[in-house]
């Protein structure tokens, strides 16, 4: 499933000031970060979770999830 849920372009995040940068290449990694590190329930986080789940269910393509995840990461000030 990883090949089908891989982003075309990476997303770089740093979940805290003291952690190293993480490079997110696929939907599974994005979901893990959304669940573990983004605790504020915002519309962008919800949209990113929905988009990622749609990809995992085979209902959408990874670029839509990447775009939504990148937007949520920027909103949370952890993404570039």
BAZA-625829 format. One record per residue: x, y, z of N, C-alpha, C in turn; residue in one letter; residue number from 1. Coordinates in nm, 2 decimals. Layout:
BAZA-625829
<n_x = X; n_y = Y; n_z = Z; ca_x = X; ca_y = Y; ca_z = Z; c_x = X; c_y = Y; c_z = Z; resn = a; resi = NUM>
...
//
This chain:
BAZA-625829
<n_x = 0.08; n_y = -0.12; n_z = 0.00; ca_x = 0.00; ca_y = 0.00; ca_z = 0.00; c_x = 0.09; c_y = 0.13; c_z = 0.00; resn = x; resi = 1>
<n_x = 0.21; n_y = 0.12; n_z = 0.05; ca_x = 0.29; ca_y = 0.24; ca_z = 0.06; c_x = 0.32; c_y = 0.30; c_z = -0.07; resn = x; resi = 2>
<n_x = 0.34; n_y = 0.22; n_z = -0.18; ca_x = 0.36; ca_y = 0.27; ca_z = -0.31; c_x = 0.25; c_y = 0.35; c_z = -0.36; resn = x; resi = 3>
<n_x = 0.13; n_y = 0.31; n_z = -0.32; ca_x = 0.00; ca_y = 0.38; ca_z = -0.37; c_x = -0.03; c_y = 0.50; c_z = -0.28; resn = x; resi = 4>
<n_x = 0.04; n_y = 0.52; n_z = -0.17; ca_x = 0.01; ca_y = 0.63; ca_z = -0.08; c_x = 0.13; c_y = 0.72; c_z = -0.07; resn = x; resi = 5>
<n_x = 0.23; n_y = 0.71; n_z = -0.16; ca_x = 0.35; ca_y = 0.79; ca_z = -0.16; c_x = 0.32; c_y = 0.93; c_z = -0.22; resn = x; resi = 6>
<n_x = 0.38; n_y = 1.03; n_z = -0.15; ca_x = 0.37; ca_y = 1.17; ca_z = -0.21; c_x = 0.46; c_y = 1.18; c_z = -0.32; resn = x; resi = 7>
<n_x = 0.43; n_y = 1.27; n_z = -0.42; ca_x = 0.52; ca_y = 1.30; ca_z = -0.53; c_x = 0.63; c_y = 1.38; c_z = -0.49; resn = x; resi = 8>
<n_x = 0.60; n_y = 1.47; n_z = -0.39; ca_x = 0.71; ca_y = 1.56; ca_z = -0.33; c_x = 0.70; c_y = 1.55; c_z = -0.18; resn = x; resi = 9>
<n_x = 0.81; n_y = 1.56; n_z = -0.12; ca_x = 0.82; ca_y = 1.55; ca_z = 0.03; c_x = 0.76; c_y = 1.67; c_z = 0.10; resn = x; resi = 10>
<n_x = 0.73; n_y = 1.65; n_z = 0.22; ca_x = 0.70; ca_y = 1.76; ca_z = 0.31; c_x = 0.79; c_y = 1.75; c_z = 0.43; resn = x; resi = 11>
<n_x = 0.86; n_y = 1.86; n_z = 0.46; ca_x = 0.95; ca_y = 1.87; ca_z = 0.57; c_x = 0.88; c_y = 1.93; c_z = 0.69; resn = x; resi = 12>
<n_x = 0.89; n_y = 1.86; n_z = 0.81; ca_x = 0.83; ca_y = 1.92; ca_z = 0.93; c_x = 0.93; c_y = 1.91; c_z = 1.04; resn = x; resi = 13>
<n_x = 0.91; n_y = 1.99; n_z = 1.14; ca_x = 0.99; ca_y = 1.99; ca_z = 1.27; c_x = 0.88; c_y = 2.01; c_z = 1.38; resn = x; resi = 14>
<n_x = 0.85; n_y = 1.90; n_z = 1.44; ca_x = 0.74; ca_y = 1.90; ca_z = 1.54; c_x = 0.76; c_y = 1.97; c_z = 1.67; resn = x; resi = 15>
<n_x = 0.89; n_y = 2.00; n_z = 1.70; ca_x = 0.92; ca_y = 2.08; ca_z = 1.81; c_x = 1.05; c_y = 2.15; c_z = 1.79; resn = x; resi = 16>
<n_x = 1.07; n_y = 2.25; n_z = 1.86; ca_x = 1.20; ca_y = 2.33; ca_z = 1.85; c_x = 1.32; c_y = 2.24; c_z = 1.88; resn = x; resi = 17>
<n_x = 1.30; n_y = 2.14; n_z = 1.96; ca_x = 1.42; ca_y = 2.06; ca_z = 2.00; c_x = 1.43; c_y = 1.93; c_z = 1.92; resn = x; resi = 18>
<n_x = 1.34; n_y = 1.91; n_z = 1.83; ca_x = 1.35; ca_y = 1.79; ca_z = 1.75; c_x = 1.42; c_y = 1.82; c_z = 1.61; resn = x; resi = 19>
<n_x = 1.47; n_y = 1.71; n_z = 1.55; ca_x = 1.52; ca_y = 1.73; ca_z = 1.42; c_x = 1.41; c_y = 1.73; c_z = 1.31; resn = x; resi = 20>
<n_x = 1.44; n_y = 1.78; n_z = 1.20; ca_x = 1.35; ca_y = 1.78; ca_z = 1.09; c_x = 1.31; c_y = 1.64; c_z = 1.05; resn = x; resi = 21>
<n_x = 1.19; n_y = 1.62; n_z = 1.01; ca_x = 1.14; ca_y = 1.49; ca_z = 0.96; c_x = 1.09; c_y = 1.51; c_z = 0.82; resn = x; resi = 22>
<n_x = 1.13; n_y = 1.42; n_z = 0.73; ca_x = 1.09; ca_y = 1.43; ca_z = 0.59; c_x = 0.97; c_y = 1.33; c_z = 0.58; resn = x; resi = 23>
<n_x = 0.86; n_y = 1.38; n_z = 0.53; ca_x = 0.74; ca_y = 1.30; ca_z = 0.52; c_x = 0.72; c_y = 1.27; c_z = 0.37; resn = x; resi = 24>
<n_x = 0.72; n_y = 1.14; n_z = 0.34; ca_x = 0.71; ca_y = 1.09; ca_z = 0.20; c_x = 0.58; c_y = 1.03; c_z = 0.17; resn = x; resi = 25>
<n_x = 0.50; n_y = 0.99; n_z = 0.27; ca_x = 0.38; ca_y = 0.92; ca_z = 0.24; c_x = 0.27; c_y = 0.95; c_z = 0.34; resn = x; resi = 26>
<n_x = 0.15; n_y = 0.90; n_z = 0.30; ca_x = 0.03; ca_y = 0.92; ca_z = 0.38; c_x = 0.04; c_y = 0.86; c_z = 0.52; resn = x; resi = 27>
<n_x = 0.10; n_y = 0.75; n_z = 0.53; ca_x = 0.11; ca_y = 0.68; ca_z = 0.67; c_x = 0.19; c_y = 0.77; c_z = 0.76; resn = x; resi = 28>
<n_x = 0.30; n_y = 0.82; n_z = 0.72; ca_x = 0.38; ca_y = 0.91; ca_z = 0.80; c_x = 0.30; c_y = 1.04; c_z = 0.84; resn = x; resi = 29>
<n_x = 0.23; n_y = 1.09; n_z = 0.74; ca_x = 0.15; ca_y = 1.21; ca_z = 0.76; c_x = 0.04; c_y = 1.19; c_z = 0.87; resn = x; resi = 30>
<n_x = -0.03; n_y = 1.07; n_z = 0.86; ca_x = -0.13; ca_y = 1.04; ca_z = 0.96; c_x = -0.07; c_y = 1.03; c_z = 1.10; resn = x; resi = 31>
<n_x = 0.05; n_y = 0.96; n_z = 1.11; ca_x = 0.11; ca_y = 0.95; ca_z = 1.24; c_x = 0.14; c_y = 1.09; c_z = 1.30; resn = x; resi = 32>
<n_x = 0.19; n_y = 1.18; n_z = 1.22; ca_x = 0.22; ca_y = 1.31; ca_z = 1.27; c_x = 0.09; c_y = 1.39; c_z = 1.31; resn = x; resi = 33>
<n_x = -0.01; n_y = 1.37; n_z = 1.23; ca_x = -0.14; ca_y = 1.44; ca_z = 1.26; c_x = -0.20; c_y = 1.39; c_z = 1.39; resn = x; resi = 34>
<n_x = -0.18; n_y = 1.26; n_z = 1.41; ca_x = -0.24; ca_y = 1.20; ca_z = 1.54; c_x = -0.15; c_y = 1.23; c_z = 1.66; resn = x; resi = 35>
<n_x = -0.02; n_y = 1.22; n_z = 1.64; ca_x = 0.07; ca_y = 1.23; ca_z = 1.76; c_x = 0.11; c_y = 1.37; c_z = 1.79; resn = x; resi = 36>
<n_x = 0.12; n_y = 1.46; n_z = 1.69; ca_x = 0.19; ca_y = 1.58; ca_z = 1.71; c_x = 0.10; c_y = 1.71; c_z = 1.69; resn = x; resi = 37>
<n_x = -0.01; n_y = 1.69; n_z = 1.62; ca_x = -0.10; ca_y = 1.81; ca_z = 1.60; c_x = -0.22; c_y = 1.79; c_z = 1.68; resn = x; resi = 38>
<n_x = -0.23; n_y = 1.85; n_z = 1.80; ca_x = -0.33; ca_y = 1.82; ca_z = 1.89; c_x = -0.45; c_y = 1.92; c_z = 1.88; resn = x; resi = 39>
<n_x = -0.43; n_y = 2.04; n_z = 1.83; ca_x = -0.54; ca_y = 2.13; ca_z = 1.81; c_x = -0.63; c_y = 2.08; c_z = 1.70; resn = x; resi = 40>
<n_x = -0.75; n_y = 2.08; n_z = 1.73; ca_x = -0.85; ca_y = 2.03; ca_z = 1.63; c_x = -0.89; c_y = 2.15; c_z = 1.54; resn = x; resi = 41>
<n_x = -0.83; n_y = 2.17; n_z = 1.43; ca_x = -0.86; ca_y = 2.28; ca_z = 1.34; c_x = -0.92; c_y = 2.22; c_z = 1.21; resn = x; resi = 42>
<n_x = -0.98; n_y = 2.31; n_z = 1.13; ca_x = -1.04; ca_y = 2.26; ca_z = 1.01; c_x = -0.93; c_y = 2.21; c_z = 0.91; resn = x; resi = 43>
<n_x = -0.81; n_y = 2.27; n_z = 0.91; ca_x = -0.71; ca_y = 2.22; ca_z = 0.83; c_x = -0.66; c_y = 2.08; c_z = 0.87; resn = x; resi = 44>
<n_x = -0.65; n_y = 2.06; n_z = 1.00; ca_x = -0.61; ca_y = 1.93; ca_z = 1.05; c_x = -0.71; c_y = 1.82; c_z = 1.01; resn = x; resi = 45>
<n_x = -0.84; n_y = 1.86; n_z = 1.03; ca_x = -0.95; ca_y = 1.77; ca_z = 1.00; c_x = -0.95; c_y = 1.74; c_z = 0.85; resn = x; resi = 46>
<n_x = -0.93; n_y = 1.84; n_z = 0.77; ca_x = -0.92; ca_y = 1.82; ca_z = 0.62; c_x = -0.81; c_y = 1.73; c_z = 0.58; resn = x; resi = 47>
<n_x = -0.69; n_y = 1.74; n_z = 0.65; ca_x = -0.58; ca_y = 1.66; ca_z = 0.62; c_x = -0.60; c_y = 1.51; c_z = 0.66; resn = x; resi = 48>
<n_x = -0.66; n_y = 1.50; n_z = 0.78; ca_x = -0.70; ca_y = 1.36; ca_z = 0.82; c_x = -0.79; c_y = 1.29; c_z = 0.72; resn = x; resi = 49>
<n_x = -0.90; n_y = 1.37; n_z = 0.68; ca_x = -0.99; ca_y = 1.31; ca_z = 0.59; c_x = -0.93; c_y = 1.28; c_z = 0.46; resn = x; resi = 50>
<n_x = -0.84; n_y = 1.37; n_z = 0.41; ca_x = -0.78; ca_y = 1.34; ca_z = 0.28; c_x = -0.69; c_y = 1.22; c_z = 0.29; resn = x; resi = 51>
<n_x = -0.61; n_y = 1.21; n_z = 0.40; ca_x = -0.52; ca_y = 1.09; ca_z = 0.41; c_x = -0.60; c_y = 0.96; c_z = 0.42; resn = x; resi = 52>
<n_x = -0.71; n_y = 0.96; n_z = 0.50; ca_x = -0.79; ca_y = 0.84; ca_z = 0.51; c_x = -0.86; c_y = 0.80; c_z = 0.38; resn = x; resi = 53>
<n_x = -0.89; n_y = 0.90; n_z = 0.30; ca_x = -0.95; ca_y = 0.87; ca_z = 0.17; c_x = -0.84; c_y = 0.80; c_z = 0.08; resn = x; resi = 54>
<n_x = -0.72; n_y = 0.85; n_z = 0.09; ca_x = -0.61; ca_y = 0.78; ca_z = 0.01; c_x = -0.59; c_y = 0.64; c_z = 0.06; resn = x; resi = 55>
<n_x = -0.59; n_y = 0.62; n_z = 0.19; ca_x = -0.57; ca_y = 0.48; ca_z = 0.24; c_x = -0.68; c_y = 0.39; c_z = 0.21; resn = x; resi = 56>
<n_x = -0.80; n_y = 0.44; n_z = 0.19; ca_x = -0.92; ca_y = 0.36; ca_z = 0.15; c_x = -0.93; c_y = 0.35; c_z = 0.00; resn = x; resi = 57>
<n_x = -0.83; n_y = 0.41; n_z = -0.08; ca_x = -0.84; ca_y = 0.40; ca_z = -0.22; c_x = -0.94; c_y = 0.49; c_z = -0.29; resn = x; resi = 58>
<n_x = -0.99; n_y = 0.59; n_z = -0.22; ca_x = -1.09; ca_y = 0.68; ca_z = -0.27; c_x = -1.03; c_y = 0.81; c_z = -0.32; resn = x; resi = 59>
<n_x = -0.90; n_y = 0.84; n_z = -0.30; ca_x = -0.84; ca_y = 0.96; ca_z = -0.35; c_x = -0.69; c_y = 0.93; c_z = -0.38; resn = x; resi = 60>
<n_x = -0.63; n_y = 1.03; n_z = -0.44; ca_x = -0.49; ca_y = 1.02; ca_z = -0.48; c_x = -0.40; c_y = 1.10; c_z = -0.38; resn = x; resi = 61>
<n_x = -0.28; n_y = 1.05; n_z = -0.36; ca_x = -0.18; ca_y = 1.12; ca_z = -0.27; c_x = -0.16; c_y = 1.27; c_z = -0.28; resn = x; resi = 62>
<n_x = -0.16; n_y = 1.33; n_z = -0.40; ca_x = -0.14; ca_y = 1.47; ca_z = -0.41; c_x = -0.24; c_y = 1.55; c_z = -0.33; resn = x; resi = 63>
<n_x = -0.36; n_y = 1.51; n_z = -0.32; ca_x = -0.46; ca_y = 1.58; ca_z = -0.24; c_x = -0.43; c_y = 1.57; c_z = -0.10; resn = x; resi = 64>
<n_x = -0.39; n_y = 1.46; n_z = -0.05; ca_x = -0.35; ca_y = 1.44; ca_z = 0.09; c_x = -0.23; c_y = 1.52; c_z = 0.13; resn = x; resi = 65>
<n_x = -0.13; n_y = 1.52; n_z = 0.03; ca_x = -0.01; ca_y = 1.60; ca_z = 0.06; c_x = -0.04; c_y = 1.75; c_z = 0.07; resn = x; resi = 66>
<n_x = -0.12; n_y = 1.80; n_z = -0.01; ca_x = -0.16; ca_y = 1.94; ca_z = -0.01; c_x = -0.23; c_y = 1.97; c_z = 0.12; resn = x; resi = 67>
<n_x = -0.32; n_y = 1.89; n_z = 0.16; ca_x = -0.39; ca_y = 1.91; ca_z = 0.29; c_x = -0.30; c_y = 1.90; c_z = 0.41; resn = x; resi = 68>
<n_x = -0.21; n_y = 1.80; n_z = 0.41; ca_x = -0.12; ca_y = 1.78; ca_z = 0.52; c_x = -0.02; c_y = 1.90; c_z = 0.53; resn = x; resi = 69>
<n_x = 0.03; n_y = 1.95; n_z = 0.41; ca_x = 0.12; ca_y = 2.06; ca_z = 0.41; c_x = 0.05; c_y = 2.18; c_z = 0.47; resn = x; resi = 70>
<n_x = -0.08; n_y = 2.20; n_z = 0.43; ca_x = -0.15; ca_y = 2.32; ca_z = 0.49; c_x = -0.17; c_y = 2.31; c_z = 0.64; resn = x; resi = 71>
<n_x = -0.20; n_y = 2.19; n_z = 0.69; ca_x = -0.21; ca_y = 2.17; ca_z = 0.83; c_x = -0.08; c_y = 2.19; c_z = 0.90; resn = x; resi = 72>
<n_x = 0.03; n_y = 2.15; n_z = 0.84; ca_x = 0.16; ca_y = 2.16; ca_z = 0.90; c_x = 0.20; c_y = 2.31; c_z = 0.91; resn = x; resi = 73>
<n_x = 0.17; n_y = 2.38; n_z = 0.80; ca_x = 0.20; ca_y = 2.53; ca_z = 0.80; c_x = 0.12; c_y = 2.60; c_z = 0.91; resn = x; resi = 74>
<n_x = -0.01; n_y = 2.56; n_z = 0.92; ca_x = -0.10; ca_y = 2.63; ca_z = 1.02; c_x = -0.04; c_y = 2.60; c_z = 1.16; resn = x; resi = 75>
<n_x = 0.01; n_y = 2.48; n_z = 1.18; ca_x = 0.06; ca_y = 2.45; ca_z = 1.31; c_x = 0.20; c_y = 2.50; c_z = 1.34; resn = x; resi = 76>
<n_x = 0.26; n_y = 2.56; n_z = 1.23; ca_x = 0.39; ca_y = 2.61; ca_z = 1.24; c_x = 0.50; c_y = 2.50; c_z = 1.26; resn = x; resi = 77>
<n_x = 0.47; n_y = 2.39; n_z = 1.19; ca_x = 0.58; ca_y = 2.28; ca_z = 1.20; c_x = 0.63; c_y = 2.25; c_z = 1.06; resn = x; resi = 78>
<n_x = 0.57; n_y = 2.31; n_z = 0.96; ca_x = 0.60; ca_y = 2.27; ca_z = 0.82; c_x = 0.67; c_y = 2.38; c_z = 0.74; resn = x; resi = 79>
<n_x = 0.73; n_y = 2.35; n_z = 0.63; ca_x = 0.79; ca_y = 2.45; ca_z = 0.55; c_x = 0.71; c_y = 2.48; c_z = 0.42; resn = x; resi = 80>
//
